Amino acid sequence: MQKTWKKEQGYFAISIIKLSIRLPDTPEGRVVRYQLTKSGTSVGANYREANRARSRADFRNKIKICESEASECQYWLEIIIKTGWLKPEEMKHEYEESGELLAIFTSIGYNLNKKMN
């Protein structure tokens, strides 16, 4: 699984940036744009840092950050759908991808916890 993620590293962040550009230029839209972009681009950046971890514990902590950021990104995507700013089919790929990343990082974190305990 990690090879697939590495191969497409950065793709998710770019996709999130392109989606966020389409949000309304209102005070509320700018807040959601900022939060979505921040969490969506953070996933890949933290995964890159995890691969440079100094210890297993450091790797686990960085993977947990990836998990948290993927979850937050999915939250903001749900907010966008619920506000009606974009239609679900317009952001289906990003929503599914955030769910897959969340599942991957949750699984990695779970397996690391099992090995460390």
C-alpha positions as CSV (number, residue, x, y, z in Angstrom):
1,M,0.0,0.0,0.0
2,Q,2.8,2.4,0.8
3,K,4.2,2.1,-2.7
4,T,0.9,3.2,-4.3
5,W,0.8,6.2,-2.0
6,K,4.4,7.1,-2.7
7,K,3.8,6.9,-6.4
8,E,1.0,9.4,-6.3
9,Q,2.4,11.6,-3.5
10,G,1.4,15.2,-4.1
11,Y,-1.5,14.2,-6.4
12,F,-4.1,14.4,-3.6
13,A,-2.8,17.8,-2.4
14,I,-3.0,19.2,-5.9
15,S,-6.5,17.9,-6.4
16,I,-7.5,19.5,-3.1
17,I,-6.0,22.8,-4.1
18,K,-7.8,22.8,-7.4
19,L,-11.1,22.0,-5.6
20,S,-10.6,24.7,-3.0
21,I,-10.2,27.3,-5.7
22,R,-13.8,26.6,-6.8
23,L,-15.2,27.6,-3.3
24,P,-17.1,30.8,-3.0
25,D,-15.1,34.0,-2.3
26,T,-17.1,34.8,0.9
27,P,-15.8,35.1,4.5
28,E,-17.2,31.6,5.1
29,G,-15.9,30.2,1.9
30,R,-12.4,31.6,2.6
31,V,-12.4,29.9,6.0
32,V,-13.4,26.5,4.6
33,R,-10.9,27.0,1.7
34,Y,-8.1,27.7,4.1
35,Q,-8.9,24.7,6.4
36,L,-9.5,22.3,3.5
37,T,-6.2,23.3,1.8
38,K,-4.3,23.2,5.0
39,S,-5.5,19.7,6.0
40,G,-5.5,18.3,2.4
41,T,-1.9,19.4,1.7
42,S,-0.7,18.4,5.2
43,V,-1.4,14.7,4.6
44,G,1.4,14.3,2.0
45,A,3.8,16.6,3.8
46,N,3.5,14.6,7.0
47,Y,3.8,11.3,5.2
48,R,7.0,12.5,3.7
49,E,8.2,13.4,7.2
50,A,7.1,10.0,8.5
51,N,9.4,8.4,6.0
52,R,12.3,10.4,7.5
53,A,11.4,9.5,11.1
54,R,14.3,9.0,13.5
55,S,12.6,6.2,15.4
56,R,9.6,3.8,15.3
57,A,7.8,6.0,17.8
58,D,8.5,9.1,15.7
59,F,7.2,7.3,12.6
60,R,4.0,6.3,14.5
61,N,3.4,9.9,15.7
62,K,3.8,11.3,12.2
63,I,1.5,8.6,10.8
64,K,-1.1,9.6,13.4
65,I,-0.8,13.2,12.2
66,C,-1.5,11.9,8.6
67,E,-4.5,10.1,9.9
68,S,-5.8,13.1,11.7
69,E,-5.3,15.4,8.7
70,A,-7.0,13.0,6.3
71,S,-10.0,12.9,8.7
72,E,-10.1,16.6,9.0
73,C,-9.9,17.0,5.2
74,Q,-12.8,14.6,4.8
75,Y,-14.8,16.7,7.4
76,W,-14.3,19.9,5.3
77,L,-15.4,18.0,2.2
78,E,-18.6,17.0,4.0
79,I,-19.2,20.6,5.0
80,I,-18.8,21.7,1.4
81,I,-21.4,19.1,0.3
82,K,-23.8,20.1,3.1
83,T,-23.6,23.8,2.3
84,G,-24.3,23.0,-1.4
85,W,-21.2,24.9,-2.5
86,L,-20.3,22.0,-4.7
87,K,-22.2,19.0,-5.8
88,P,-21.2,15.6,-4.4
89,E,-20.4,14.3,-7.9
90,E,-18.0,17.3,-8.5
91,M,-15.9,16.2,-5.6
92,K,-16.4,12.5,-5.5
93,H,-12.8,11.7,-6.3
94,E,-11.4,13.8,-3.5
95,Y,-13.9,12.5,-1.0
96,E,-13.2,8.9,-1.9
97,E,-9.4,9.5,-1.9
98,S,-9.5,11.2,1.6
99,G,-11.4,8.1,2.8
100,E,-8.9,5.7,1.4
101,L,-6.0,7.7,2.8
102,L,-7.7,7.8,6.2
103,A,-8.2,4.0,6.0
104,I,-4.5,3.5,5.0
105,F,-3.1,5.6,7.8
106,T,-5.5,4.2,10.4
107,S,-4.4,0.7,9.4
108,I,-0.7,1.6,9.6
109,G,-1.2,3.2,13.0
110,Y,-3.1,0.3,14.3
111,N,-0.5,-2.2,13.1
112,L,2.3,-0.1,14.6
113,N,0.5,0.0,17.9
114,K,0.1,-3.8,17.9
115,K,3.8,-4.2,17.2
116,M,5.0,-1.7,19.8
117,N,2.8,-3.1,22.6
